[in-house]
Amino acid sequence: MTIRIAEYASIDPQAQVAEGVEIGPFCVIGPHVTIGEGTRLENNVTLMGRVTLGRHNHIYPGVVIGGEPQDISYAGSETEVVLGDHNIIRESVTINRASEKEDGITRLGDHNFLMACSHVAHDCKLGSHIIIANNTLLGGHVHIHDYASISGSVGVHHFATIGSYCFIGGLSAVRHDVPPYMLVDGTPAKPRCVNGVGLRRNNFASEVIDCLSEAHRLVYRARVGIDNAWEILRSSGKLIPQVNHLLTFIQAQHEGQHGRGREVSRRAA
C-alpha cells in the first residue's frame, strides 16, 4: 500500500503517517501527529498538538482534532488526543486535547460515529460503538460508555457520565448522569423508559428487557428507593447482571453531587 497525499496538504516532516493513508488538499498535519494505516482525511482537516489516530478512520472536511482545551486553567502542557480504529468523524467536528486535570488524554475508542458540528471537549473519555448526532456538545471530563446514542443538539454538562446502551433525545439538556439502558430526554433530561428499540437492535433478549423495565418502574415510577428495589428484584428473580449494573450505576450517581457520580472526584481533578 502507498500513502496518497494531495498537492496542497501541509504535513510536518516529523509526523508519522502509516501505509495506506490518504490525505486530501489543504489538510494541516502537525509534527506530533501519528496516523494509522488506512485512515482517510478529506480536505481541510487540521490535526494539531499530540494526536494519535488509529487504523481505518475516516475524517471529513473541516474537522479540527487536538486544539488546546477551552479551559482557562490550562498551562500549555503536552496533553493528547487518542482515537482508536474505524471511527467516522463528520464535517466540522472539534475534539480538544486534554487539560492537566486527569490523565492528560482525551480518548475515543473504536467504531464511533460523530456527526457534523459535534464537539468533544477536553478530558472526555468515549468508549466504542457510540453515535453522537449533529451539533451535540460534550463538556469537559464527560465519560460515555459503549453503544450509547445521543441525538442532535444535545448539551452534556461537564463531569457527566453516560451509560451504555442508552438513548438521549434531541435538544435535551443533560445535567445529570444518564443510567445505562435508559431512554432519556427533556430539559433537564430524565429517564422516561427503557431503551427497548436500542436493546432489541443489539440482540438483548426480551426477558432482559422485561427485567430492566421492572427496575425502571420501581426506581422511577414507584420510587421505592434503590435498596428496596434491589430486594424486590432479587426476591422476584429479576436481579440479573444487567439490572444489577443499572442499580449500581444509579447508586453511584446518587452518591455524587448534582446527580453526577464523578463530581466527588472533581476537587482532585
TORPA-772900 format. One record per residue (C-alpha): x, y, z. Coordinates in steps of 0.25 Angstrom, whole numbers, plus 5000, padded with zeros to 4 digits. Layout:
BEGIN
XYZ
...
! end
This chain:
BEGIN
500050005000
500450144997
500250285004
499450374996
499650524999
498950634991
499850744986
499350854995
499450785008
500350835019
501050715026
502150735036
503350645033
503350595047
501850545046
501750395046
500850345034
500650195032
500350125019
499050135012
498750275018
498050375009
498150525012
497350625004
497650765000
497850875010
498050785021
499050835032
499750725040
500650765052
501950705056
501450615068
500350545060
500250395057
499250345047
499050195046
498850105034
497750125024
497250255031
496650355021
496650505023
495750585013
496150735010
496350845021
496550755033
497450805044
498250715053
499050795063
499750765076
499950625081
498950545073
498950395070
497950335060
497750185059
497450105047
496450125036
495850255042
495050345032
495150495035
494350595028
494550735023
494750845034
495050755045
496050805056
496650705065
497650735076
497350885079
497650935092
496650915103
495651025105
495951035120
496551165125
497451085135
498151015124
499651045125
500150985112
500650845116
500750745105
499450675106
498850585096
497650535087
497650385085
496650315075
496450175072
496050105059
494950115049
494350245055
493550335045
493750485049
492850565040
492950715036
493450825045
493550735058
494450785068
495250695078
496050775088
497350715095
497250695110
497650785121
498550745132
497450715142
497350565139
498250475131
498550575120
497750495109
496450525102
496150385097
495150315087
495050165085
494650095072
493550095063
492950235067
492150325058
492250475061
491250555052
491550695047
491850805057
491850725069
492950765080
493750675089
494350755100
495650735108
495850615116
494650535111
494650385110
493850315100
493750165098
493350095085
492150085076
491650225081
490750305072
490750455074
489750535065
489950675059
490250805068
490350725081
491350785091
492050705101
492650785113
494050755119
494250625126
493050555121
493050405120
492250325110
492150175111
492050075099
490850075090
490150205095
489450285085
489250435086
488250515077
488550655071
488750785078
488950725092
489750795103
490450705113
490950765126
492450745129
492750625138
491450555134
491550405131
490650345120
490350195122
490450085112
489250055102
488550185106
487850275096
487750425099
486650505091
486950625083
487050765089
487250705103
488050775114
488850665121
489150715135
489250585142
489850445139
489050365129
488750225134
489050105125
487950045116
487050165118
486350265109
486450405114
486050535109
485650675113
486250805120
486750745129
486850615123
486150505131
485950355129
484650325122
484650175120
485650065116
486250085102
485549965097
485849995082
487350005084
487349885093
486649795083
487549855072
488749805080
488149665082
487649675096
486749565100
485249605103
485449545117
486549645120
485849765115
484649725123
485549715136
486149855133
484749915130
484349865144
485549925150
485150055143
483750045149
484250025163
485250135163
484650245155
483150215156
482850155169
484050225175
484350105185
485850145187
487050075182
487149975194
485749935193
485749925178
486949825180
486249745190
484949735182
485649705169
486549595176
485249535182
484549525169
485749465161
485949595153
487349635159
488049595146
489449645143
488949765134
487949805145
489049795156
489949885147
488749985145
488549995160
490050005163
490150125154
488950195160
489450175174
490850235170
490050355163
489350385176
490650375184
491250485175
490850635175
489750695166
489350555160
490750535155
491550425162
492850475157
492750605163
493250545176
494650545169
494550685163
495350755174
496550665171
496350675156
! end
